[in-house]
Amino acid sequence: MGEFVISICFFLFQCLIAVDSSIYSPCDSEDVWCLVSSSLPDEKFMPPIGNGHIATNVLSDTIYMNGFYNGYREDSHRARLQATSAVDVQFNDGRDSRYYALDMFNGIFYQKIYHPTQNTSITIMYFSHRKYDTLLVTHVSVQQILPTNISFICSKGGLSQDIGNFSEVKVDNSTTYWSGENKRPETDDLEPMRFHHVWTNKVNVSEDFINGSYRSNWISITSIGTDKEEVFSLYRKALEMTHDNLVNQHKQEWNRIWKKGHIEIHGDDKELQRNIHAAFYNILSSLPQKQNVHNPFIGLSPGGLSRGGKINPNKTGGPSNDYAGHVFWDMDTWIMPPIMMFHPNLARLMINSRIRVLDTAKENAKGTGYLGARFPWEQAVTGIETCPWDLASKYQVHVTADVSYALRQYLYVSSKDAAIEMLTNGGSSLALEIAKFWESRVNKTDDRNDILGVMGPDEYHYNINNSVFTNYNAKLSLMLPSFLDNNYKGIDLKNKIEIAKYKETANKLKILFDERTRFHPQFEGFRLKDKIKQSDVVLLGFPLLMPMDPEIRRNDLVSYEKMTDQFGPDTGTWSMHTVGWLELQDEHKAQEMFKMLLRNINGPFKVFSEKPSNSPDGPRCVNFITGAGGLLQAVIFGYGGIRIRESQLDLNPHLLPGVNSWAMKGLKYKGFEFDVSVNQSDIQVTLISGYDGQSVLTIQSSSKKEMNTQIGMTNTFKRGKLVFDVKDFPNRTPATGVNSASDIDKCVGFETTLLFFIVTCYHILS
């Protein structure tokens, strides 16, 4: 009889759990925004939760904060802060079962725990608050038939070796305040940076007996930042809010981000859809939505914000330490462009992280004997060189051209107002100082200009001359001031003679090409039997968009695929081969390359790695958001066929592998927002917003004459190339788009009369 009663109680308890539909319920395995597992992966493949200001990996004993580093010069790395949010449950008998879910749409990680003997169900939510960016929140919900003691633990880890002048204050019975500073700033003249960290072990939210079960909810709040007043203010705000409100405001911010832009796949390939969502999620978790006035955004590192500490104490930086949280060319070339197509405001933040250290970059150039601005191969807080590998810091100067590339892409897709805002707030100085650097870096002779002693993206070869990627990228950098001079007359570029000289230097730069074999040698003296580490020459076709015959493009792709290390880092390697083959309309070969880059997605929570986990030296850097950017580039610029050009946006899409239709939702171009849907025969374009009465978004196809778009209207085209352009209306004033106040009155009066007539007719007919 006793066993029967226990069975009935167990059944009823399971029913209670099943019907629980509160905000604390995790998403399910069928949801394409949800990644689920019955077990946790290796620590290195645990997913991040972050908001661009602070981040952690789920259940890690470490939190990192944007801009907070420890270590001198090349030893600079993210300073570890003890985690006070990694709450977990411990059962001694091991009979509990667990279910884990990462809800990417809402930015929440769930842990669901059930213990059969104790008839206990526990749901734990972990998230880094998207609206109140100093906050990490952990919420625990417990359901029991009979109340029993539960052992909760919090993995804080040991004291951080990066922190000095540490102090601890018990503010009240539930609140602890920590403060300290990094032990060793990046340079001798840099003051230590102080952090403020306030947290609570446990604050009860509610305790109830409902429908035969005991329910309790409690919350743990962590608040971290550089401004003490802000840290305490947001901490108190969180405690004063109802938990439902706190969670919902976080969810609303994530939902707003996804509404601004995402990619939708229509069909049965849920795995590909989840891979794409995961790529966005991992990048967005390291990006703030706006600049924190107390702690400016310093840029994106290949390992994101949740990684970059000195986890391998015997090594300085490098892949074993997730590149120490340093900023590389990865941000400018691989991560920013796909994010920019949906979130230009975030691209603006990334470029600003370069403008922030422009003065230091000028000192870097001066210190190495050149003019203008030279950006470091690895940038941390100050902008000095923090790369521990001497060869890279000495020779990989292409990073300076990569910064210019990012600026140019942003200007090409931005509205004139947004572009002018960028240029007047450091953008024009950035373009000019980079051009000045390349002008001084070039070796000039009577018949040609050379760039000597460099390393291209392929790091197996260094101290080489006339790297074709470096030279062409430098050429584009030298020509950018001329583009500004021709298109932004209100911007004072001062020395027009210098701008003309930059253009002349660019036109004489040596761009290697072998007429006999019809391909681009990687550098002077390059041999076709050499092995290369990653894409280099292939990047000429995309992203640099060097004009070339399809035959030459094919030869470059074929030649360099054979030479590329199959287990090399996927820093835009297989994604760029995918883009190239789609450009040549070879979908079968493109799909082969696309599968190669999917090897670097790991575990149930789809964490990217620098190399495949089964490579001879392992995955190397993890949470490798460079690879996530590469996947998005393959989708948006490869299968989406988008090309950003000086005066237009081209689109020539393909179907994604195994998909009948898909869509890019919320694309942005020159102030307009639109959706693009692709199926087997058609392209549909729907304008969402952007019409201001002063300009119009036009679309030109091969089969139809140029069409003007209207908000809410869907235009359908046969699959093929489309050209988007923005054209100004003639004789319109900037403010209103009509010629006078009386014209405005006439427009409004006519619209009102028409509306009244329609309503009257409706009532008469009904």
C-alpha positions in Angstrom: 0.0 0.0 0.0 2.8 2.4 0.9 4.5 1.8 -2.5 1.2 2.4 -4.2 0.8 5.8 -2.4 4.4 6.7 -3.3 3.7 5.8 -7.0 0.5 7.9 -7.0 2.4 10.9 -5.5 5.2 10.5 -8.0 2.7 10.4 -10.9 0.9 13.5 -9.6 4.2 15.3 -9.1 5.2 14.5 -12.7 1.9 15.9 -13.9 2.5 19.1 -11.9 5.9 19.5 -13.6 4.5 18.8 -17.0 1.8 21.5 -16.8 4.2 24.1 -15.4 4.2 26.8 -18.1 5.8 29.6 -16.2 8.6 31.8 -17.5 11.0 29.4 -15.7 10.4 26.6 -18.1 13.2 25.8 -20.6 12.6 25.5 -24.3 12.2 22.1 -26.0 14.2 20.0 -28.4 12.0 20.8 -31.4 12.6 24.5 -31.1 15.2 25.7 -33.6 16.2 28.5 -31.1 17.0 25.9 -28.5 20.0 23.7 -27.9 19.3 20.8 -25.5 21.3 18.0 -23.9 21.0 15.4 -21.1 24.6 15.9 -20.2 27.2 18.7 -20.1 30.1 18.8 -22.6 33.8 19.2 -21.7 34.3 22.6 -20.0 35.9 24.1 -23.1 32.7 23.6 -25.0 30.4 25.1 -22.4 28.3 28.0 -23.9 28.8 31.7 -23.1 26.3 34.0 -21.5 27.2 37.6 -21.9 26.1 41.1 -22.9 29.3 42.8 -24.2 30.1 44.3 -20.8 30.5 41.0 -18.7 30.4 37.4 -19.7 31.0 33.9 -18.3 30.7 30.4 -19.6 27.9 28.4 -18.0 28.9 27.0 -14.5 32.4 28.4 -14.9 34.2 29.8 -11.8 35.3 32.8 -13.8 33.7 36.1 -15.0 35.4 38.5 -17.5 34.7 42.2 -18.0 35.2 44.2 -21.1 38.5 46.1 -21.0 39.7 44.6 -17.7 43.2 43.1 -18.3 46.2 42.2 -16.3 49.8 41.8 -17.4 52.6 43.9 -18.9 52.6 44.4 -22.7 52.7 41.0 -24.4 51.6 39.3 -21.1 48.4 41.3 -21.1 45.4 39.0 -20.7 41.8 39.2 -19.4 41.8 39.5 -15.7 39.9 36.8 -14.0 37.1 37.7 -11.6 35.6 35.1 -9.3 32.2 33.9 -10.4 29.4 34.4 -7.9 26.6 33.3 -10.3 27.5 29.6 -10.9 24.9 28.1 -8.6 24.4 24.3 -8.8 22.8 21.5 -6.8 24.6 18.6 -5.3 22.9 15.2 -4.5 25.1 12.7 -2.7 23.4 9.6 -4.0 23.8 10.5 -7.7 20.2 9.5 -8.5 19.2 12.8 -10.0 18.6 13.2 -13.7 19.4 16.5 -15.5 18.3 18.3 -18.6 20.1 21.3 -20.0 18.9 23.9 -22.6 20.4 27.0 -24.1 17.5 29.3 -25.2 19.3 31.5 -27.8 16.2 33.6 -28.6 15.9 34.7 -25.0 19.6 34.5 -24.0 19.0 32.1 -21.1 20.7 28.8 -20.1 18.5 26.4 -18.2 19.3 23.5 -15.9 16.4 21.2 -15.0 17.0 18.7 -12.3 14.8 15.9 -11.0 15.4 13.6 -8.0 13.0 10.6 -7.8 13.5 9.7 -4.2 13.0 13.2 -2.9 10.3 13.9 -5.4 12.1 17.2 -6.1 12.2 19.2 -9.3 14.6 22.2 -9.6 14.9 24.6 -12.5 17.9 27.0 -12.6 18.1 29.9 -15.0 21.4 31.7 -15.8 21.6 34.9 -17.8 23.7 38.0 -18.3 21.2 40.8 -18.3 20.8 42.3 -21.8 19.3 45.6 -20.6 21.1 46.2 -17.2 24.6 45.3 -18.4 26.4 45.0 -15.0 24.1 42.1 -13.9 24.5 38.4 -13.9 21.3 36.7 -12.7 20.7 33.2 -11.4 17.1 32.1 -10.5 16.2 28.9 -8.7 12.8 27.4 -8.7 12.1 24.3 -6.5 9.0 22.0 -6.4 8.7 19.3 -3.8 5.8 17.1 -2.5 7.5 17.1 0.9 10.0 19.8 1.9 13.6 18.4 2.2 17.0 20.1 2.5 18.8 20.7 -0.8 22.5 21.3 -1.0 23.2 24.3 -3.2 26.8 25.1 -4.2 28.4 28.1 -6.0 31.7 27.5 -7.9 33.7 30.7 -7.2 37.1 29.1 -7.6 40.1 30.3 -5.7 41.2 33.9 -5.3 42.2 35.5 -8.6 45.9 35.8 -9.3 45.2 38.8 -11.4 43.8 41.0 -8.6 45.6 43.2 -6.1 44.5 45.5 -3.3 41.5 43.3 -2.8 38.9 44.1 -0.2 35.7 42.4 1.0 32.8 44.1 2.9 29.6 42.5 4.2 27.0 45.1 3.3 24.2 43.3 5.1 23.2 39.7 5.8 22.7 38.8 2.2 25.0 41.2 0.3 28.8 41.1 -0.2 30.9 43.8 -1.8 34.3 43.1 -3.4 36.7 45.6 -4.8 40.2 45.4 -6.2 42.4 46.3 -9.2 44.6 44.6 -11.8 48.0 43.9 -10.4 50.0 44.9 -13.5 48.7 47.4 -16.0 49.6 47.0 -19.7 52.1 49.9 -19.7 54.1 51.8 -17.1 52.1 55.0 -17.4 48.7 53.3 -17.2 47.0 53.4 -13.8 45.6 50.2 -12.3 41.9 49.7 -13.2 39.5 49.2 -10.3 36.5 46.9 -10.4 33.5 46.8 -8.1 31.6 43.5 -7.5 28.5 43.3 -5.4 26.6 40.0 -5.0 24.1 38.1 -3.0 24.1 34.4 -2.1 20.4 34.0 -2.0 17.3 36.2 -1.7 14.0 34.5 -1.3 11.4 35.6 -3.8 8.4 33.3 -2.8 7.4 30.2 -0.9 4.0 28.6 -1.5 2.0 25.4 -1.2 0.1 25.0 -4.5 -1.9 22.1 -5.7 -0.3 19.6 -3.3 3.4 20.7 -3.8 5.7 23.1 -2.1 7.2 25.7 -4.4 9.9 28.1 -3.6 11.8 30.6 -5.7 15.0 32.5 -4.9 17.4 34.6 -6.8 21.1 35.4 -6.8 22.3 38.7 -8.2 25.8 39.7 -9.3 26.7 43.2 -10.4 30.1 44.1 -11.8 31.6 47.2 -13.3 34.1 50.0 -13.0 31.7 52.6 -11.6 30.8 51.9 -8.0 27.6 54.0 -8.0 26.3 52.3 -11.2 27.2 48.8 -9.9 25.2 49.3 -6.6 22.4 51.2 -8.4 21.6 48.3 -10.8 22.1 45.7 -8.1 19.4 47.4 -5.9 17.2 47.9 -8.9 17.3 44.2 -9.6 16.4 43.3 -6.0 13.5 45.7 -6.0 12.0 44.4 -9.3 9.7 41.4 -9.4 11.6 38.5 -10.8 9.1 38.1 -13.7 9.8 41.8 -14.6 13.6 41.3 -14.4 13.5 38.3 -16.6 11.0 39.8 -19.1 13.1 42.9 -19.6 16.1 40.8 -20.4 14.1 38.7 -22.8 12.6 41.7 -24.5 16.1 43.1 -25.2 17.2 39.8 -26.8 13.9 39.5 -28.8 14.4 43.1 -30.0 18.0 42.1 -31.2 16.7 39.1 -33.1 13.8 41.1 -34.6 16.4 43.6 -36.0 17.9 40.8 -38.1 18.2 37.1 -38.4 18.3 34.3 -41.0 15.3 31.9 -41.4 15.4 28.5 -43.0 12.1 27.1 -44.2 12.2 23.3 -44.3 13.3 20.3 -42.4 17.0 21.1 -41.9 16.8 22.2 -38.3 20.5 21.5 -37.6 21.6 24.1 -40.2 19.1 26.6 -38.7 20.5 26.0 -35.2 24.1 26.4 -36.5 23.3 29.8 -37.9 21.4 30.9 -34.8 24.4 29.7 -32.7 26.8 31.7 -34.9 24.8 34.9 -34.3 24.3 34.1 -30.6 28.0 33.5 -29.8 29.0 36.8 -31.5 26.1 38.9 -30.1 26.9 37.7 -26.5 30.2 39.5 -26.7 28.8 42.7 -28.2 27.2 45.5 -26.1 24.1 47.2 -27.6 25.4 50.6 -26.8 28.6 52.2 -25.4 29.0 52.0 -21.7 30.0 55.5 -20.6 32.1 54.2 -17.7 33.8 51.3 -19.6 34.1 51.9 -23.4 34.0 48.8 -25.7 37.5 47.8 -26.6 36.7 45.3 -29.4 36.1 41.7 -30.1 38.6 38.9 -29.5 38.6 35.6 -31.4 37.5 33.8 -28.3 34.8 36.3 -27.4 34.3 38.0 -24.0 33.8 34.8 -22.0 37.4 33.6 -22.7 40.9 35.1 -22.7 42.3 34.6 -19.3 45.7 33.0 -18.5 44.3 29.5 -18.2 47.7 28.1 -19.2 50.1 29.8 -16.8 53.2 28.5 -18.5 52.4 30.3 -21.8 51.8 33.9 -22.7 48.7 34.5 -24.8 48.2 32.4 -27.9 45.6 29.8 -28.8 46.0 27.8 -25.5 44.9 31.0 -23.7 42.2 31.8 -26.2 44.4 34.7 -27.5 44.2 36.5 -24.1 41.1 38.4 -25.1 43.1 40.5 -27.6 41.6 42.1 -30.7 42.9 40.8 -34.1 42.1 41.4 -37.8 39.4 38.8 -37.1 37.0 41.5 -35.9 37.5 43.8 -38.9 37.5 41.2 -41.6 35.5 38.2 -40.5 33.1 39.2 -37.7 32.0 42.8 -38.5 30.8 42.5 -42.1 28.1 39.9 -41.6 26.9 41.6 -38.3 26.9 44.9 -40.1 24.3 43.7 -42.6 21.7 43.4 -39.8 23.1 45.6 -37.0 25.1 48.6 -38.5 25.1 50.2 -35.0 27.2 47.3 -33.7 29.6 47.7 -36.7 29.9 51.3 -35.6 31.0 50.2 -32.1 33.6 47.8 -33.6 35.1 50.5 -35.8 35.1 52.9 -32.8 37.2 50.4 -30.9 39.9 51.1 -33.5 39.4 54.9 -33.5 39.7 54.8 -29.7 43.4 53.8 -30.0 44.3 55.8 -33.1 46.8 58.1 -31.3 48.6 55.0 -30.0 48.6 53.5 -33.5 50.3 56.7 -34.7 52.9 56.2 -32.0 53.4 52.6 -33.1 54.1 53.8 -36.7 56.5 56.4 -35.5 58.3 53.9 -33.2 58.9 51.5 -36.2 60.1 54.3 -38.5 56.9 55.1 -40.5 54.3 57.8 -40.7 50.6 57.7 -40.1 49.0 54.9 -38.0 50.1 51.3 -37.6 47.7 49.1 -35.7 49.1 46.3 -33.6 48.6 42.7 -34.6 47.1 42.2 -31.2 45.3 45.1 -29.5 44.2 45.1 -25.9 43.5 48.2 -23.7 46.0 50.8 -24.9 46.6 50.0 -28.6 50.3 49.1 -28.1 51.5 45.8 -29.6 50.6 42.9 -27.1 51.4 40.0 -29.4 53.8 37.5 -27.8 54.9 36.1 -31.1 57.6 38.4 -32.5 57.3 37.3 -36.1 53.6 38.3 -36.2 54.0 41.6 -34.4 56.9 42.5 -36.8 55.5 41.3 -40.2 51.7 41.1 -40.1 51.1 44.7 -41.0 48.1 43.8 -43.1 46.0 44.3 -40.0 46.3 48.1 -40.6 44.7 47.6 -44.1 42.1 45.4 -42.5 41.0 48.2 -40.3 40.6 50.5 -43.4 38.6 47.7 -45.1 36.1 47.6 -42.2 35.7 51.4 -42.4 35.1 51.3 -46.1 32.5 48.6 -45.9 30.6 50.6 -43.2 30.7 53.7 -45.4 29.4 51.8 -48.5 26.3 50.5 -46.7 25.5 53.5 -44.4 23.1 56.3 -45.0 24.8 59.6 -45.8 24.0 60.9 -42.3 25.5 57.8 -40.6 28.6 58.0 -42.7 29.1 61.7 -42.0 28.6 61.0 -38.3 31.3 58.4 -38.4 33.7 60.5 -40.5 33.4 63.6 -38.3 34.0 61.5 -35.2 37.3 60.0 -36.1 36.6 58.1 -39.2 38.2 60.5 -41.7 41.3 60.7 -39.5 41.4 56.9 -39.4 41.3 56.7 -43.2 43.9 59.4 -43.7 46.4 58.1 -41.1 46.2 54.5 -42.5 46.8 55.8 -46.0 49.7 57.9 -44.7 51.2 54.7 -43.1 51.1 52.8 -46.4 52.5 55.7 -48.3 55.5 55.6 -46.0 55.7 51.8 -45.9 55.9 51.4 -49.7 59.3 51.1 -51.4 59.2 53.2 -54.6 61.1 52.7 -57.8 60.7 54.4 -61.2 58.4 51.7 -62.7 56.6 50.2 -59.6 56.0 50.3 -55.9 56.8 47.3 -53.6 55.9 46.4 -50.0 58.8 44.4 -48.6 59.2 42.3 -45.5 55.7 41.2 -44.5 53.6 38.2 -43.5 50.2 37.7 -45.1 47.3 35.8 -43.6 49.2 32.5 -44.3 51.5 32.4 -41.2 53.7 29.6 -42.6 55.6 32.2 -44.7 57.0 35.4 -43.3 59.5 38.2 -44.2 58.2 37.9 -47.7 58.0 40.6 -50.4 54.9 41.8 -52.3 52.4 39.6 -50.6 49.5 39.9 -53.1 46.9 40.0 -50.3 48.8 42.7 -48.4 49.5 44.8 -51.4 46.0 44.8 -52.8 44.5 45.6 -49.4 47.1 48.4 -49.0 46.1 49.7 -52.4 42.4 49.9 -51.3 43.5 51.7 -48.1 45.5 54.2 -50.2 42.5 54.9 -52.4 39.9 55.4 -49.5 40.7 59.1 -49.0 40.0 59.7 -52.6 36.6 58.1 -52.2 35.9 60.3 -49.2 37.0 63.4 -51.1 34.7 62.6 -54.0 31.6 61.7 -52.0 31.6 63.7 -48.8 32.2 67.3 -49.8 31.4 68.6 -46.3 34.3 66.7 -44.7 37.5 68.7 -44.4 40.2 66.3 -45.6 42.8 69.2 -45.5 45.7 68.2 -47.8 44.3 67.3 -51.2 47.8 67.0 -52.6 48.5 64.2 -50.2 45.3 62.4 -51.2 46.3 62.6 -54.9 49.7 61.2 -54.0 48.1 58.3 -52.1 46.1 57.4 -55.2 49.2 57.6 -57.5 51.1 55.3 -55.1 48.2 52.8 -55.1 48.1 52.7 -58.9 51.7 51.7 -59.1 51.7 49.0 -56.3 53.0 45.7 -57.5 50.1 43.1 -57.7 51.7 39.7 -58.6 50.2 37.7 -61.4 51.6 34.8 -63.4 50.5 35.2 -67.1 51.7 31.6 -68.0 49.7 29.7 -65.3 47.0 32.4 -65.1 46.9 32.6 -61.3 48.1 35.0 -58.5 51.3 33.9 -56.8 51.1 34.5 -53.0 54.4 36.4 -52.9 57.6 36.8 -54.8 59.3 33.4 -55.0 56.3 31.4 -54.0 56.3 27.8 -55.1 53.1 25.8 -56.0 54.3 22.8 -53.9 54.4 24.9 -50.7 51.8 24.3 -47.9 49.9 27.2 -46.6 48.2 27.6 -43.2 44.9 29.3 -44.3 43.2 31.4 -47.1 45.4 34.1 -48.4 45.3 34.7 -52.2 41.7 33.4 -52.3 40.7 36.5 -50.3 41.4 38.7 -53.4 38.2 37.6 -55.0 36.3 38.0 -51.8 36.2 39.9 -49.5 38.5 42.3 -51.3 36.5 42.1 -54.6 39.5 42.4 -56.9 38.2 42.4 -60.5 39.3 39.2 -62.3 38.2 36.8 -65.0 36.3 33.7 -63.8 39.1 31.6 -65.2 41.6 33.3 -62.9 39.3 33.1 -59.9 38.9 29.4 -60.5 42.6 28.8 -60.9 43.3 30.6 -57.6 40.6 28.5 -55.8 41.8 25.2 -57.2 45.5 25.9 -56.7 45.3 27.1 -53.2 42.8 24.5 -52.0 45.4 21.8 -52.7 48.1 23.7 -50.7 45.9 24.6 -47.7 46.5 22.7 -44.5 43.3 20.7 -44.1 43.5 21.1 -40.3 44.6 24.7 -40.4 42.7 27.4 -38.4 39.4 28.3 -40.0 40.1 32.0 -40.1 37.9 32.5 -43.1 39.4 29.6 -45.0 36.6 27.2 -46.0 34.0 30.0 -45.8 35.9 31.9 -48.5 36.2 28.9 -50.7 32.5 28.4 -50.3 31.9 32.0 -51.4 34.3 31.7 -54.3 32.7 28.5 -55.8 29.2 30.0 -55.5 30.4 33.1 -57.3 31.4 30.7 -60.1 28.0 29.0 -59.9 29.5 25.6 -58.8 27.1 24.7 -56.1 28.4 21.1 -55.7 31.9 22.3 -54.9 30.6 25.0 -52.7 28.7 22.5 -50.6 31.8 20.4 -50.2 33.7 23.5 -48.8 30.7 24.5 -46.7 30.8 21.1 -45.0 34.5 21.7 -44.1 33.7 24.7 -42.0 30.9 22.9 -40.1 33.6 20.6 -38.6 34.5 23.3 -36.2 31.1 23.4 -34.4 31.3 21.4 -31.2 29.0 19.8 -28.6 25.3 20.1 -28.0 25.6 23.9 -27.5 27.4 24.5 -30.8 30.5 26.2 -29.6 32.9 27.1 -32.4 36.6 26.2 -32.3 39.6 27.4 -34.2 40.4 24.0 -35.6 38.3 20.8 -35.7 38.5 19.0 -32.3 40.0 16.0 -33.9 42.9 17.9 -35.5 46.5 16.8 -34.5 46.8 19.7 -32.0 43.2 19.8 -30.8 40.6 22.6 -31.2 42.9 25.4 -30.1 41.0 28.6 -29.3 37.4 27.9 -28.3 34.2 29.9 -28.5 36.0 31.0 -31.7 33.6 33.7 -32.9 35.9 34.3 -35.9 34.6 30.9 -37.1 31.1 31.9 -36.3 31.7 35.0 -38.5 33.0 32.8 -41.2 29.9 30.7 -41.2 27.7 33.8 -41.5 29.8 35.1 -44.3 29.4 31.9 -46.2 25.6 32.1 -45.7 25.1 35.9 -46.3 27.8 36.7 -48.9 28.1 33.1 -50.4 24.6 31.7 -50.5 23.0 35.1 -50.2 25.3 36.4 -53.0 25.6 39.8 -51.4 28.3 42.1 -52.7 28.9 45.5 -51.1 30.1 47.9 -53.8 30.9 51.6 -53.8 27.6 52.8 -55.2 25.3 49.8 -55.1 24.5 46.5 -53.3 24.4 43.4 -55.5 22.4 40.3 -54.6 22.6 37.0 -56.5 21.3 34.3 -54.1 21.5 30.5 -54.1 19.5 28.0 -52.1 21.3 26.7 -49.0 22.2 23.0 -49.1 19.1 20.8 -48.6 16.8 23.7 -48.2 13.7 24.6 -50.3 13.6 28.3 -49.2 15.3 30.6 -46.8 15.2 34.3 -45.9 17.5 37.1 -44.6 15.3 39.2 -42.3 16.1 42.8 -41.6 18.9 43.5 -44.0 20.1 47.1 -43.8 21.4 49.3 -46.7 21.8 53.1 -46.7 19.1 53.6 -44.0 16.6 51.2 -45.6 15.6 47.9 -44.0 14.2 45.0 -46.1 13.7 41.2 -46.1 14.9 38.9 -48.8 13.3 35.5 -49.3 14.7 32.9 -51.8 13.1 29.8 -53.1 13.8 27.5 -56.1 12.5 29.9 -58.7 12.0 33.4 -57.1 13.5 36.1 -55.0 11.0 38.2 -52.9 12.1 41.6 -51.5 9.9 43.3 -48.9 10.7 46.8 -47.8 10.2 47.1 -44.0 11.3 50.7 -43.3 13.5 53.6 -44.3 11.4 55.6 -46.8 11.9 59.2 -45.7 10.4 61.2 -48.6 13.9 62.3 -49.7 15.2 59.1 -51.3 14.0 55.8 -52.6 15.4 52.2 -52.7 15.4 50.9 -56.2 15.9 47.4 -57.5 17.1 46.5 -60.9 16.9 42.9 -62.3 17.8 41.5 -65.7 14.2 40.7 -66.5 12.5 43.8 -65.2 13.0 47.5 -65.5 14.2 49.4 -62.4 11.6 49.3 -59.7 11.0 51.7 -56.7 10.2 50.0 -53.5 7.4 50.9 -51.0 7.1 50.1 -47.4 5.1 46.9 -46.8 5.1 45.9 -50.5 6.7 42.7 -51.7 8.4 42.6 -55.1 9.0 39.3 -56.7 11.8 38.5 -59.2 13.1 35.5 -61.0 16.2 34.0 -59.4 19.2 35.9 -60.6 21.2 39.0 -60.0 19.5 42.1 -58.4 21.1 45.5 -58.0 20.0 47.7 -55.1 20.5 51.5 -55.2 19.3 54.5 -53.2 18.4 57.5 -55.3 17.5 61.0 -54.1 14.3 62.7 -55.2 15.0 66.0 -57.1 13.8 69.4 -55.7 13.1 68.1 -52.2 14.1 69.9 -49.1 16.2 67.8 -46.7 13.8 68.2 -43.8 10.4 67.4 -45.3 10.8 66.0 -48.8 8.3 68.5 -50.1 8.8 72.0 -51.4 7.0 74.3 -48.9 4.8 74.4 -45.9 1.7 74.9 -48.1 2.7 71.7 -49.9 2.7 69.8 -46.6 -0.7 71.2 -45.8 -2.0 70.1 -49.2 -0.6 66.6 -48.7 -2.0 66.2 -45.3 -5.4 67.7 -46.4 -5.6 65.3 -49.3 -4.8 62.3 -47.3 -7.3 63.2 -44.6 -10.1 63.8 -47.2 -9.3 60.5 -48.9 -9.4 58.6 -45.6 -12.8 60.3 -44.7 -14.2 59.3 -48.2 -13.1 55.7 -47.8 -14.7 55.4 -44.3 -17.9 57.0 -45.4 -18.2 54.6 -48.4 -17.6 51.7 -46.1 -20.5 52.7 -43.8 -22.9 53.3 -46.7 -22.1 49.9 -48.3 -22.4 48.1 -45.0 
